[in-house]
Amino acid sequence: MTIEKQITQTVCGGKIKEPEKYPTAEYHGKRIYFCNNACLLHRKINF
Ligand SMILES: [Zn+2]
């Protein structure tokens, strides 16, 4: 039996294996993930 890490997609299309290590935000009731803080700031401006 293997434990598979869930792969989560970030808003910019990247894939992350450990979402708890990345910045997140809630947008329209959905949790979204960012690959880093620069990405977070960039996307917040675009929202
Ligand atoms: Zn990004």
mmCIF file of the protein (N, C-alpha, C, O) and its ligand, coordinates in Angstrom:
data_MODEL
# 
_entry.id   MODEL 
# 
loop_
_entity.id 
_entity.type 
_entity.pdbx_number_of_molecules 
1 polymer     1 
2 non-polymer 1 
# 
_entity_poly.entity_id                      1 
_entity_poly.type                           'polypeptide(L)' 
_entity_poly.nstd_linkage                   no 
_entity_poly.nstd_monomer                   no 
_entity_poly.pdbx_seq_one_letter_code       MTIEKQITQTVCGGKIKEPEKYPTAEYHGKRIYFCNNACLLHRKINF 
_entity_poly.pdbx_seq_one_letter_code_can   MTIEKQITQTVCGGKIKEPEKYPTAEYHGKRIYFCNNACLLHRKINF 
_entity_poly.pdbx_strand_id                 A 
# 
loop_
_entity_poly_seq.entity_id 
_entity_poly_seq.num 
_entity_poly_seq.mon_id 
_entity_poly_seq.hetero 
1 1  MET n 
1 2  THR n 
1 3  ILE n 
1 4  GLU n 
1 5  LYS n 
1 6  GLN n 
1 7  ILE n 
1 8  THR n 
1 9  GLN n 
1 10 THR n 
1 11 VAL n 
1 12 CYS n 
1 13 GLY n 
1 14 GLY n 
1 15 LYS n 
1 16 ILE n 
1 17 LYS n 
1 18 GLU n 
1 19 PRO n 
1 20 GLU n 
1 21 LYS n 
1 22 TYR n 
1 23 PRO n 
1 24 THR n 
1 25 ALA n 
1 26 GLU n 
1 27 TYR n 
1 28 HIS n 
1 29 GLY n 
1 30 LYS n 
1 31 ARG n 
1 32 ILE n 
1 33 TYR n 
1 34 PHE n 
1 35 CYS n 
1 36 ASN n 
1 37 ASN n 
1 38 ALA n 
1 39 CYS n 
1 40 LEU n 
1 41 LEU n 
1 42 HIS n 
1 43 ARG n 
1 44 LYS n 
1 45 ILE n 
1 46 ASN n 
1 47 PHE n 
# 
loop_
_struct_asym.id 
_struct_asym.entity_id 
A 1 
B 2 
# 
loop_
_chem_comp.id 
_chem_comp.type 
_chem_comp.mon_nstd_flag 
ALA 'L-peptide linking' y 
ARG 'L-peptide linking' y 
ASN 'L-peptide linking' y 
CYS 'L-peptide linking' y 
GLN 'L-peptide linking' y 
GLU 'L-peptide linking' y 
GLY 'peptide linking'   y 
HIS 'L-peptide linking' y 
ILE 'L-peptide linking' y 
LEU 'L-peptide linking' y 
LYS 'L-peptide linking' y 
MET 'L-peptide linking' y 
PHE 'L-peptide linking' y 
PRO 'L-peptide linking' y 
THR 'L-peptide linking' y 
TYR 'L-peptide linking' y 
VAL 'L-peptide linking' y 
ZN  non-polymer         . 
# 
_pdbx_entity_nonpoly.entity_id   2 
_pdbx_entity_nonpoly.name        ? 
_pdbx_entity_nonpoly.comp_id     ZN 
# 
_pdbx_nonpoly_scheme.asym_id         B 
_pdbx_nonpoly_scheme.entity_id       2 
_pdbx_nonpoly_scheme.mon_id          ZN 
_pdbx_nonpoly_scheme.ndb_seq_num     1 
_pdbx_nonpoly_scheme.pdb_seq_num     101 
_pdbx_nonpoly_scheme.auth_seq_num    101 
_pdbx_nonpoly_scheme.pdb_mon_id      ZN 
_pdbx_nonpoly_scheme.auth_mon_id     ZN 
_pdbx_nonpoly_scheme.pdb_strand_id   A 
_pdbx_nonpoly_scheme.pdb_ins_code    . 
# 
loop_
_atom_site.group_PDB 
_atom_site.id 
_atom_site.type_symbol 
_atom_site.label_atom_id 
_atom_site.label_alt_id 
_atom_site.label_comp_id 
_atom_site.label_asym_id 
_atom_site.label_entity_id 
_atom_site.label_seq_id 
_atom_site.pdbx_PDB_ins_code 
_atom_site.Cartn_x 
_atom_site.Cartn_y 
_atom_site.Cartn_z 
_atom_site.occupancy 
_atom_site.B_iso_or_equiv 
_atom_site.pdbx_formal_charge 
_atom_site.auth_seq_id 
_atom_site.auth_comp_id 
_atom_site.auth_asym_id 
_atom_site.auth_atom_id 
_atom_site.pdbx_PDB_model_num 
ATOM   1   N  N  . MET A 1 1  ? 0.836   -1.205 0.000   1.00 0.00 ? 1   MET A N  1 
ATOM   2   C  CA . MET A 1 1  ? 0.000   0.000  0.000   1.00 0.00 ? 1   MET A CA 1 
ATOM   3   C  C  . MET A 1 1  ? 0.870   1.254  0.000   1.00 0.00 ? 1   MET A C  1 
ATOM   4   O  O  . MET A 1 1  ? 1.773   1.391  0.826   1.00 0.00 ? 1   MET A O  1 
ATOM   5   N  N  . THR A 1 2  ? 0.603   2.138  -0.900  1.00 0.00 ? 2   THR A N  1 
ATOM   6   C  CA . THR A 1 2  ? 1.393   3.372  -0.959  1.00 0.00 ? 2   THR A CA 1 
ATOM   7   C  C  . THR A 1 2  ? 0.521   4.577  -0.633  1.00 0.00 ? 2   THR A C  1 
ATOM   8   O  O  . THR A 1 2  ? -0.676  4.619  -0.919  1.00 0.00 ? 2   THR A O  1 
ATOM   9   N  N  . ILE A 1 3  ? 1.169   5.534  -0.032  1.00 0.00 ? 3   ILE A N  1 
ATOM   10  C  CA . ILE A 1 3  ? 0.458   6.781  0.256   1.00 0.00 ? 3   ILE A CA 1 
ATOM   11  C  C  . ILE A 1 3  ? 0.810   7.778  -0.834  1.00 0.00 ? 3   ILE A C  1 
ATOM   12  O  O  . ILE A 1 3  ? 1.963   8.184  -0.977  1.00 0.00 ? 3   ILE A O  1 
ATOM   13  N  N  . GLU A 1 4  ? -0.180  8.157  -1.584  1.00 0.00 ? 4   GLU A N  1 
ATOM   14  C  CA . GLU A 1 4  ? 0.063   9.125  -2.653  1.00 0.00 ? 4   GLU A CA 1 
ATOM   15  C  C  . GLU A 1 4  ? -0.267  10.520 -2.186  1.00 0.00 ? 4   GLU A C  1 
ATOM   16  O  O  . GLU A 1 4  ? -1.337  10.781 -1.636  1.00 0.00 ? 4   GLU A O  1 
ATOM   17  N  N  . LYS A 1 5  ? 0.670   11.401 -2.414  1.00 0.00 ? 5   LYS A N  1 
ATOM   18  C  CA . LYS A 1 5  ? 0.415   12.802 -2.090  1.00 0.00 ? 5   LYS A CA 1 
ATOM   19  C  C  . LYS A 1 5  ? -0.508  13.378 -3.146  1.00 0.00 ? 5   LYS A C  1 
ATOM   20  O  O  . LYS A 1 5  ? -0.362  13.143 -4.346  1.00 0.00 ? 5   LYS A O  1 
ATOM   21  N  N  . GLN A 1 6  ? -1.452  14.134 -2.650  1.00 0.00 ? 6   GLN A N  1 
ATOM   22  C  CA . GLN A 1 6  ? -2.357  14.786 -3.585  1.00 0.00 ? 6   GLN A CA 1 
ATOM   23  C  C  . GLN A 1 6  ? -1.619  15.925 -4.280  1.00 0.00 ? 6   GLN A C  1 
ATOM   24  O  O  . GLN A 1 6  ? -0.929  16.717 -3.638  1.00 0.00 ? 6   GLN A O  1 
ATOM   25  N  N  . ILE A 1 7  ? -1.771  15.994 -5.567  1.00 0.00 ? 7   ILE A N  1 
ATOM   26  C  CA . ILE A 1 7  ? -1.153  17.089 -6.306  1.00 0.00 ? 7   ILE A CA 1 
ATOM   27  C  C  . ILE A 1 7  ? -2.192  18.179 -6.528  1.00 0.00 ? 7   ILE A C  1 
ATOM   28  O  O  . ILE A 1 7  ? -3.266  17.953 -7.085  1.00 0.00 ? 7   ILE A O  1 
ATOM   29  N  N  . THR A 1 8  ? -1.831  19.351 -6.075  1.00 0.00 ? 8   THR A N  1 
ATOM   30  C  CA . THR A 1 8  ? -2.739  20.494 -6.152  1.00 0.00 ? 8   THR A CA 1 
ATOM   31  C  C  . THR A 1 8  ? -2.233  21.454 -7.220  1.00 0.00 ? 8   THR A C  1 
ATOM   32  O  O  . THR A 1 8  ? -1.029  21.639 -7.393  1.00 0.00 ? 8   THR A O  1 
ATOM   33  N  N  . GLN A 1 9  ? -3.152  22.042 -7.913  1.00 0.00 ? 9   GLN A N  1 
ATOM   34  C  CA . GLN A 1 9  ? -2.765  22.993 -8.951  1.00 0.00 ? 9   GLN A CA 1 
ATOM   35  C  C  . GLN A 1 9  ? -2.841  24.420 -8.420  1.00 0.00 ? 9   GLN A C  1 
ATOM   36  O  O  . GLN A 1 9  ? -3.796  24.798 -7.742  1.00 0.00 ? 9   GLN A O  1 
ATOM   37  N  N  . THR A 1 10 ? -1.829  25.192 -8.738  1.00 0.00 ? 10  THR A N  1 
ATOM   38  C  CA . THR A 1 10 ? -1.826  26.599 -8.346  1.00 0.00 ? 10  THR A CA 1 
ATOM   39  C  C  . THR A 1 10 ? -2.553  27.431 -9.401  1.00 0.00 ? 10  THR A C  1 
ATOM   40  O  O  . THR A 1 10 ? -2.830  26.963 -10.506 1.00 0.00 ? 10  THR A O  1 
ATOM   41  N  N  . VAL A 1 11 ? -2.848  28.657 -9.035  1.00 0.00 ? 11  VAL A N  1 
ATOM   42  C  CA . VAL A 1 11 ? -3.598  29.527 -9.951  1.00 0.00 ? 11  VAL A CA 1 
ATOM   43  C  C  . VAL A 1 11 ? -2.866  29.786 -11.258 1.00 0.00 ? 11  VAL A C  1 
ATOM   44  O  O  . VAL A 1 11 ? -3.498  30.042 -12.283 1.00 0.00 ? 11  VAL A O  1 
ATOM   45  N  N  . CYS A 1 12 ? -1.538  29.721 -11.234 1.00 0.00 ? 12  CYS A N  1 
ATOM   46  C  CA . CYS A 1 12 ? -0.792  30.009 -12.459 1.00 0.00 ? 12  CYS A CA 1 
ATOM   47  C  C  . CYS A 1 12 ? -0.508  28.744 -13.257 1.00 0.00 ? 12  CYS A C  1 
ATOM   48  O  O  . CYS A 1 12 ? 0.220   28.784 -14.249 1.00 0.00 ? 12  CYS A O  1 
ATOM   49  N  N  . GLY A 1 13 ? -1.083  27.615 -12.826 1.00 0.00 ? 13  GLY A N  1 
ATOM   50  C  CA . GLY A 1 13 ? -0.952  26.388 -13.597 1.00 0.00 ? 13  GLY A CA 1 
ATOM   51  C  C  . GLY A 1 13 ? 0.149   25.461 -13.123 1.00 0.00 ? 13  GLY A C  1 
ATOM   52  O  O  . GLY A 1 13 ? 0.357   24.393 -13.700 1.00 0.00 ? 13  GLY A O  1 
ATOM   53  N  N  . GLY A 1 14 ? 0.865   25.866 -12.059 1.00 0.00 ? 14  GLY A N  1 
ATOM   54  C  CA . GLY A 1 14 ? 1.896   25.004 -11.517 1.00 0.00 ? 14  GLY A CA 1 
ATOM   55  C  C  . GLY A 1 14 ? 1.286   23.900 -10.672 1.00 0.00 ? 14  GLY A C  1 
ATOM   56  O  O  . GLY A 1 14 ? 0.123   23.979 -10.277 1.00 0.00 ? 14  GLY A O  1 
ATOM   57  N  N  . LYS A 1 15 ? 2.074   22.871 -10.397 1.00 0.00 ? 15  LYS A N  1 
ATOM   58  C  CA . LYS A 1 15 ? 1.596   21.771 -9.562  1.00 0.00 ? 15  LYS A CA 1 
ATOM   59  C  C  . LYS A 1 15 ? 2.446   21.674 -8.313  1.00 0.00 ? 15  LYS A C  1 
ATOM   60  O  O  . LYS A 1 15 ? 3.675   21.698 -8.373  1.00 0.00 ? 15  LYS A O  1 
ATOM   61  N  N  . ILE A 1 16 ? 1.767   21.563 -7.173  1.00 0.00 ? 16  ILE A N  1 
ATOM   62  C  CA . ILE A 1 16 ? 2.463   21.483 -5.894  1.00 0.00 ? 16  ILE A CA 1 
ATOM   63  C  C  . ILE A 1 16 ? 2.014   20.230 -5.160  1.00 0.00 ? 16  ILE A C  1 
ATOM   64  O  O  . ILE A 1 16 ? 0.851   19.832 -5.224  1.00 0.00 ? 16  ILE A O  1 
ATOM   65  N  N  . LYS A 1 17 ? 2.959   19.620 -4.463  1.00 0.00 ? 17  LYS A N  1 
ATOM   66  C  CA . LYS A 1 17 ? 2.651   18.371 -3.759  1.00 0.00 ? 17  LYS A CA 1 
ATOM   67  C  C  . LYS A 1 17 ? 2.280   18.590 -2.307  1.00 0.00 ? 17  LYS A C  1 
ATOM   68  O  O  . LYS A 1 17 ? 1.585   17.769 -1.708  1.00 0.00 ? 17  LYS A O  1 
ATOM   69  N  N  . GLU A 1 18 ? 2.741   19.697 -1.736  1.00 0.00 ? 18  GLU A N  1 
ATOM   70  C  CA . GLU A 1 18 ? 2.458   19.956 -0.330  1.00 0.00 ? 18  GLU A CA 1 
ATOM   71  C  C  . GLU A 1 18 ? 1.821   21.337 -0.183  1.00 0.00 ? 18  GLU A C  1 
ATOM   72  O  O  . GLU A 1 18 ? 2.497   22.304 0.166   1.00 0.00 ? 18  GLU A O  1 
ATOM   73  N  N  . PRO A 1 19 ? 0.544   21.423 -0.446  1.00 0.00 ? 19  PRO A N  1 
ATOM   74  C  CA . PRO A 1 19 ? -0.124  22.737 -0.469  1.00 0.00 ? 19  PRO A CA 1 
ATOM   75  C  C  . PRO A 1 19 ? -0.042  23.490 0.852   1.00 0.00 ? 19  PRO A C  1 
ATOM   76  O  O  . PRO A 1 19 ? -0.131  24.718 0.876   1.00 0.00 ? 19  PRO A O  1 
ATOM   77  N  N  . GLU A 1 20 ? 0.128   22.756 1.957   1.00 0.00 ? 20  GLU A N  1 
ATOM   78  C  CA . GLU A 1 20 ? 0.204   23.442 3.252   1.00 0.00 ? 20  GLU A CA 1 
ATOM   79  C  C  . GLU A 1 20 ? 1.456   24.308 3.379   1.00 0.00 ? 20  GLU A C  1 
ATOM   80  O  O  . GLU A 1 20 ? 1.559   25.143 4.278   1.00 0.00 ? 20  GLU A O  1 
ATOM   81  N  N  . LYS A 1 21 ? 2.399   24.100 2.472   1.00 0.00 ? 21  LYS A N  1 
ATOM   82  C  CA . LYS A 1 21 ? 3.634   24.882 2.517   1.00 0.00 ? 21  LYS A CA 1 
ATOM   83  C  C  . LYS A 1 21 ? 3.568   26.128 1.640   1.00 0.00 ? 21  LYS A C  1 
ATOM   84  O  O  . LYS A 1 21 ? 4.525   26.899 1.576   1.00 0.00 ? 21  LYS A O  1 
ATOM   85  N  N  . TYR A 1 22 ? 2.452   26.319 0.976   1.00 0.00 ? 22  TYR A N  1 
ATOM   86  C  CA . TYR A 1 22 ? 2.348   27.433 0.043   1.00 0.00 ? 22  TYR A CA 1 
ATOM   87  C  C  . TYR A 1 22 ? 1.259   28.403 0.487   1.00 0.00 ? 22  TYR A C  1 
ATOM   88  O  O  . TYR A 1 22 ? 0.336   28.024 1.208   1.00 0.00 ? 22  TYR A O  1 
ATOM   89  N  N  . PRO A 1 23 ? 1.371   29.652 0.054   1.00 0.00 ? 23  PRO A N  1 
ATOM   90  C  CA . PRO A 1 23 ? 0.321   30.609 0.399   1.00 0.00 ? 23  PRO A CA 1 
ATOM   91  C  C  . PRO A 1 23 ? -1.006  30.258 -0.262  1.00 0.00 ? 23  PRO A C  1 
ATOM   92  O  O  . PRO A 1 23 ? -1.048  29.808 -1.407  1.00 0.00 ? 23  PRO A O  1 
ATOM   93  N  N  . THR A 1 24 ? -2.073  30.469 0.472   1.00 0.00 ? 24  THR A N  1 
ATOM   94  C  CA . THR A 1 24 ? -3.397  30.195 -0.069  1.00 0.00 ? 24  THR A CA 1 
ATOM   95  C  C  . THR A 1 24 ? -4.299  31.404 0.146   1.00 0.00 ? 24  THR A C  1 
ATOM   96  O  O  . THR A 1 24 ? -3.988  32.299 0.931   1.00 0.00 ? 24  THR A O  1 
ATOM   97  N  N  . ALA A 1 25 ? -5.400  31.410 -0.552  1.00 0.00 ? 25  ALA A N  1 
ATOM   98  C  CA . ALA A 1 25 ? -6.400  32.448 -0.359  1.00 0.00 ? 25  ALA A CA 1 
ATOM   99  C  C  . ALA A 1 25 ? -7.750  31.858 -0.699  1.00 0.00 ? 25  ALA A C  1 
ATOM   100 O  O  . ALA A 1 25 ? -7.846  30.815 -1.346  1.00 0.00 ? 25  ALA A O  1 
ATOM   101 N  N  . GLU A 1 26 ? -8.787  32.536 -0.257  1.00 0.00 ? 26  GLU A N  1 
ATOM   102 C  CA . GLU A 1 26 ? -10.110 32.095 -0.654  1.00 0.00 ? 26  GLU A CA 1 
ATOM   103 C  C  . GLU A 1 26 ? -10.662 33.062 -1.665  1.00 0.00 ? 26  GLU A C  1 
ATOM   104 O  O  . GLU A 1 26 ? -10.611 34.278 -1.482  1.00 0.00 ? 26  GLU A O  1 
ATOM   105 N  N  . TYR A 1 27 ? -11.180 32.520 -2.712  1.00 0.00 ? 27  TYR A N  1 
ATOM   106 C  CA . TYR A 1 27 ? -11.703 33.338 -3.796  1.00 0.00 ? 27  TYR A CA 1 
ATOM   107 C  C  . TYR A 1 27 ? -13.028 32.748 -4.234  1.00 0.00 ? 27  TYR A C  1 
ATOM   108 O  O  . TYR A 1 27 ? -13.079 31.622 -4.729  1.00 0.00 ? 27  TYR A O  1 
ATOM   109 N  N  . HIS A 1 28 ? -14.087 33.495 -4.056  1.00 0.00 ? 28  HIS A N  1 
ATOM   110 C  CA . HIS A 1 28 ? -15.437 33.029 -4.395  1.00 0.00 ? 28  HIS A CA 1 
ATOM   111 C  C  . HIS A 1 28 ? -15.744 31.681 -3.731  1.00 0.00 ? 28  HIS A C  1 
ATOM   112 O  O  . HIS A 1 28 ? -16.338 30.795 -4.344  1.00 0.00 ? 28  HIS A O  1 
ATOM   113 N  N  . GLY A 1 29 ? -15.328 31.546 -2.465  1.00 0.00 ? 29  GLY A N  1 
ATOM   114 C  CA . GLY A 1 29 ? -15.634 30.344 -1.719  1.00 0.00 ? 29  GLY A CA 1 
ATOM   115 C  C  . GLY A 1 29 ? -14.747 29.150 -2.003  1.00 0.00 ? 29  GLY A C  1 
ATOM   116 O  O  . GLY A 1 29 ? -14.925 28.085 -1.411  1.00 0.00 ? 29  GLY A O  1 
ATOM   117 N  N  . LYS A 1 30 ? -13.794 29.318 -2.904  1.00 0.00 ? 30  LYS A N  1 
ATOM   118 C  CA . LYS A 1 30 ? -12.874 28.216 -3.216  1.00 0.00 ? 30  LYS A CA 1 
ATOM   119 C  C  . LYS A 1 30 ? -11.505 28.526 -2.666  1.00 0.00 ? 30  LYS A C  1 
ATOM   120 O  O  . LYS A 1 30 ? -11.066 29.676 -2.671  1.00 0.00 ? 30  LYS A O  1 
ATOM   121 N  N  . ARG A 1 31 ? -10.830 27.493 -2.191  1.00 0.00 ? 31  ARG A N  1 
ATOM   122 C  CA . ARG A 1 31 ? -9.450  27.683 -1.755  1.00 0.00 ? 31  ARG A CA 1 
ATOM   123 C  C  . ARG A 1 31 ? -8.531  27.570 -2.954  1.00 0.00 ? 31  ARG A C  1 
ATOM   124 O  O  . ARG A 1 31 ? -8.564  26.596 -3.707  1.00 0.00 ? 31  ARG A O  1 
ATOM   125 N  N  . ILE A 1 32 ? -7.713  28.591 -3.107  1.00 0.00 ? 32  ILE A N  1 
ATOM   126 C  CA . ILE A 1 32 ? -6.786  28.589 -4.236  1.00 0.00 ? 32  ILE A CA 1 
ATOM   127 C  C  . ILE A 1 32 ? -5.363  28.660 -3.710  1.00 0.00 ? 32  ILE A C  1 
ATOM   128 O  O  . ILE A 1 32 ? -5.110  29.175 -2.620  1.00 0.00 ? 32  ILE A O  1 
ATOM   129 N  N  . TYR A 1 33 ? -4.448  28.139 -4.493  1.00 0.00 ? 33  TYR A N  1 
ATOM   130 C  CA . TYR A 1 33 ? -3.062  28.010 -4.077  1.00 0.00 ? 33  TYR A CA 1 
ATOM   131 C  C  . TYR A 1 33 ? -2.145  28.812 -4.986  1.00 0.00 ? 33  TYR A C  1 
ATOM   132 O  O  . TYR A 1 33 ? -2.390  28.986 -6.180  1.00 0.00 ? 33  TYR A O  1 
ATOM   133 N  N  . PHE A 1 34 ? -1.075  29.291 -4.360  1.00 0.00 ? 34  PHE A N  1 
ATOM   134 C  CA . PHE A 1 34 ? -0.077  30.079 -5.092  1.00 0.00 ? 34  PHE A CA 1 
ATOM   135 C  C  . PHE A 1 34 ? 1.280   29.411 -4.938  1.00 0.00 ? 34  PHE A C  1 
ATOM   136 O  O  . PHE A 1 34 ? 1.575   28.827 -3.896  1.00 0.00 ? 34  PHE A O  1 
ATOM   137 N  N  . CYS A 1 35 ? 2.104   29.496 -5.973  1.00 0.00 ? 35  CYS A N  1 
ATOM   138 C  CA . CYS A 1 35 ? 3.412   28.837 -5.895  1.00 0.00 ? 35  CYS A CA 1 
ATOM   139 C  C  . CYS A 1 35 ? 4.387   29.600 -5.000  1.00 0.00 ? 35  CYS A C  1 
ATOM   140 O  O  . CYS A 1 35 ? 5.331   29.007 -4.479  1.00 0.00 ? 35  CYS A O  1 
ATOM   141 N  N  . ASN A 1 36 ? 4.179   30.890 -4.816  1.00 0.00 ? 36  ASN A N  1 
ATOM   142 C  CA . ASN A 1 36 ? 5.003   31.662 -3.898  1.00 0.00 ? 36  ASN A CA 1 
ATOM   143 C  C  . ASN A 1 36 ? 4.340   33.006 -3.616  1.00 0.00 ? 36  ASN A C  1 
ATOM   144 O  O  . ASN A 1 36 ? 3.284   33.310 -4.170  1.00 0.00 ? 36  ASN A O  1 
ATOM   145 N  N  . ASN A 1 37 ? 4.958   33.804 -2.759  1.00 0.00 ? 37  ASN A N  1 
ATOM   146 C  CA . ASN A 1 37 ? 4.330   35.061 -2.376  1.00 0.00 ? 37  ASN A CA 1 
ATOM   147 C  C  . ASN A 1 37 ? 4.253   36.060 -3.516  1.00 0.00 ? 37  ASN A C  1 
ATOM   148 O  O  . ASN A 1 37 ? 3.309   36.848 -3.584  1.00 0.00 ? 37  ASN A O  1 
ATOM   149 N  N  . ALA A 1 38 ? 5.215   36.040 -4.397  1.00 0.00 ? 38  ALA A N  1 
ATOM   150 C  CA . ALA A 1 38 ? 5.181   36.938 -5.550  1.00 0.00 ? 38  ALA A CA 1 
ATOM   151 C  C  . ALA A 1 38 ? 3.974   36.609 -6.415  1.00 0.00 ? 38  ALA A C  1 
ATOM   152 O  O  . ALA A 1 38 ? 3.284   37.501 -6.909  1.00 0.00 ? 38  ALA A O  1 
ATOM   153 N  N  . CYS A 1 39 ? 3.734   35.347 -6.586  1.00 0.00 ? 39  CYS A N  1 
ATOM   154 C  CA . CYS A 1 39 ? 2.585   34.876 -7.348  1.00 0.00 ? 39  CYS A CA 1 
ATOM   155 C  C  . CYS A 1 39 ? 1.289   35.341 -6.682  1.00 0.00 ? 39  CYS A C  1 
ATOM   156 O  O  . CYS A 1 39 ? 0.358   35.790 -7.350  1.00 0.00 ? 39  CYS A O  1 
ATOM   157 N  N  . LEU A 1 40 ? 1.250   35.226 -5.364  1.00 0.00 ? 40  LEU A N  1 
ATOM   158 C  CA . LEU A 1 40 ? 0.084   35.657 -4.587  1.00 0.00 ? 40  LEU A CA 1 
ATOM   159 C  C  . LEU A 1 40 ? -0.215  37.131 -4.826  1.00 0.00 ? 40  LEU A C  1 
ATOM   160 O  O  . LEU A 1 40 ? -1.352  37.502 -5.118  1.00 0.00 ? 40  LEU A O  1 
ATOM   161 N  N  . LEU A 1 41 ? 0.805   37.963 -4.702  1.00 0.00 ? 41  LEU A N  1 
ATOM   162 C  CA . LEU A 1 41 ? 0.614   39.398 -4.872  1.00 0.00 ? 41  LEU A CA 1 
ATOM   163 C  C  . LEU A 1 41 ? 0.166   39.713 -6.295  1.00 0.00 ? 41  LEU A C  1 
ATOM   164 O  O  . LEU A 1 41 ? -0.741  40.517 -6.513  1.00 0.00 ? 41  LEU A O  1 
ATOM   165 N  N  . HIS A 1 42 ? 0.797   39.086 -7.227  1.00 0.00 ? 42  HIS A N  1 
ATOM   166 C  CA . HIS A 1 42 ? 0.472   39.307 -8.637  1.00 0.00 ? 42  HIS A CA 1 
ATOM   167 C  C  . HIS A 1 42 ? -0.998  38.962 -8.906  1.00 0.00 ? 42  HIS A C  1 
ATOM   168 O  O  . HIS A 1 42 ? -1.710  39.718 -9.566  1.00 0.00 ? 42  HIS A O  1 
ATOM   169 N  N  . ARG A 1 43 ? -1.431  37.836 -8.397  1.00 0.00 ? 43  ARG A N  1 
ATOM   170 C  CA . ARG A 1 43 ? -2.804  37.391 -8.638  1.00 0.00 ? 43  ARG A CA 1 
ATOM   171 C  C  . ARG A 1 43 ? -3.804  38.253 -7.888  1.00 0.00 ? 43  ARG A C  1 
ATOM   172 O  O  . ARG A 1 43 ? -4.897  38.512 -8.392  1.00 0.00 ? 43  ARG A O  1 
ATOM   173 N  N  . LYS A 1 44 ? -3.449  38.695 -6.702  1.00 0.00 ? 44  LYS A N  1 
ATOM   174 C  CA . LYS A 1 44 ? -4.374  39.554 -5.949  1.00 0.00 ? 44  LYS A CA 1 
ATOM   175 C  C  . LYS A 1 44 ? -4.623  40.842 -6.707  1.00 0.00 ? 44  LYS A C  1 
ATOM   176 O  O  . LYS A 1 44 ? -5.738  41.363 -6.710  1.00 0.00 ? 44  LYS A O  1 
ATOM   177 N  N  . ILE A 1 45 ? -3.601  41.347 -7.341  1.00 0.00 ? 45  ILE A N  1 
ATOM   178 C  CA . ILE A 1 45 ? -3.775  42.560 -8.149  1.00 0.00 ? 45  ILE A CA 1 
ATOM   179 C  C  . ILE A 1 45 ? -4.714  42.285 -9.311  1.00 0.00 ? 45  ILE A C  1 
ATOM   180 O  O  . ILE A 1 45 ? -5.571  43.104 -9.643  1.00 0.00 ? 45  ILE A O  1 
ATOM   181 N  N  . ASN A 1 46 ? -4.543  41.130 -9.920  1.00 0.00 ? 46  ASN A N  1 
ATOM   182 C  CA . ASN A 1 46 ? -5.390  40.782 -11.063 1.00 0.00 ? 46  ASN A CA 1 
ATOM   183 C  C  . ASN A 1 46 ? -6.826  40.483 -10.668 1.00 0.00 ? 46  ASN A C  1 
ATOM   184 O  O  . ASN A 1 46 ? -7.742  40.701 -11.461 1.00 0.00 ? 46  ASN A O  1 
ATOM   185 N  N  . PHE A 1 47 ? -7.037  39.986 -9.452  1.00 0.00 ? 47  PHE A N  1 
ATOM   186 C  CA . PHE A 1 47 ? -8.413  39.736 -8.998  1.00 0.00 ? 47  PHE A CA 1 
ATOM   187 C  C  . PHE A 1 47 ? -9.120  41.072 -8.829  1.00 0.00 ? 47  PHE A C  1 
ATOM   188 O  O  . PHE A 1 47 ? -10.292 41.107 -8.454  1.00 0.00 ? 47  PHE A O  1 
HETATM 189 ZN ZN . ZN  B 2 .  ? 2.536   31.045 -9.554  1.00 0.00 2 101 ZN  A ZN 1 
# 
